[in-house]
Amino acid sequence: MTEDYKYSHLRGDPDDPLKNFDKEARRAFHAQPEEKKAKSLAAPTFILYPFELKYNQDKPFEDKEIETMELIENHLKAYKKPYIATSFGSDSIVLMHLVMRACKKLNIEYPDMFLNDTLNTFKEEKQYWADMIKLWEISDKVKILKPPTDKRGNMYTVWSIAKKVGHLPNFRGLAGRQKGGSRGRTPECCDILKKATMKKYLKSLPKEERYDCQFIGTRAEESRVRANNVLQRCRTYILKTFVNYPMRAVTPLAFWTMDDTQNYYKVHDIPKNPAYNAHDMERMGCASCPAHKNWEIRLAKDPT
């Protein structure tokens, strides 16, 4: 691929050996009738086709686990200082466990694990953090980042950010109706409490202490945005603008489904975060996140 290709910033290098394409999936895609392939072939940003994503998502759990471990091991061999971005949610815990297993197999140290404390957590979460850190003996690896502070030295919260920007942060497009609104981009609270905090820390590191690879526990199944990211860049790619130096990003669970992650918990006997059952949730973010549609109804229905 040439550097002047219009979508090169999305696609990266399709010949990158770490991407680990499934050749059978590609052959199966091309074996379809032309009319079924036409739409995918017309999408200039795709490095992986929707057919291939579904093909990989439909594979047996056992096959995914083996292939995912191989993907992780290859990155651990190629990079000297990786880290894991974690929330200690269900997908993050699976990712942490997979990476730790790979490290044991390769006889190398566990990577650092970064957790953003937004100060907006369920009471069960922090106890779970402490319990898992003790169970897995990773107190020296888990690094908890606190929110940035305002001019008065107070740490930002979801609600102080909402007051600062003049509206409740949200994930939805506002079609210009709300001045200064998020308009479908990353909500300001997520950006300030998570992304900006992590970026600031990474940028502060001297050159010899920089991380060169990050493992992220996102799945394509979670949203259209995350699915498109996998179609455009596959599961591993180079971040050129995240910080002030290039860094590899890896999403080993991109092809996994929620059933796969739950199966992993059972197979490896991993304790689950009690916040899921206590608050009747399948996915977990900030405890009182106002960025999701119908957030007031969700909080009102919370059994606690």
Buried (B, 14 or more C-beta within 10 A) or exposed (E): EEEEEEBEEBBBEEEBEBBBBBEEBBEEBEEEEEEEBEEBEEEEEBBBBBBBBEBBBEBEBEEBBEBBBEBBBBBBEBBEEBBBBBBBBBBBBBBBBBBBBBBEEEEEEBBBBBBBBBBBBBEBBBEBBEBBBEEBEBEEBBEEBEBEEEEEEEBBBBBBBBEEBEBBBBBEEBEEEEEEBBEEEBBBBBBBBBEBBBBEBBEEEEEEEBBBBBBBBBBBBBEEEBBBBBBBBBBBBBBEEBBEBEBBBBBBBBBBBBEBBBBBBEEEEBEEBBBBEBBEBEEBBBBBBBBBEEBEEBEEEBEE
